[in-house]
Amino acid sequence: MPIMVVGIYVPLLPTRDLRDGSYPYSWIEEGEDFLSNLGDQSDVEVFDEGEEAGNI
């Protein structure tokens, strides 16, 4: 049986008008939680839970 692999790539652009000390990418954790829960409920496997490229 063929295996389907899906890659999700999201460019992280600078956030305007961000309050000091605020993390602009809190939605990333929500996405990782969603994929983790999906993997618990079905035969989906998360191969990489996120990486940072360079000093972004």
LINBELNOR-V589607 format. One record per helix or strand. SS is the DSSP state (H for helix, E for strand). FROM is the first residue (numbers start at 1). TO is the last residue. If there is no record, write none. Layout:
SS | FROM | TO
SS | FROM | TO
This chain:
H | 27 | 41
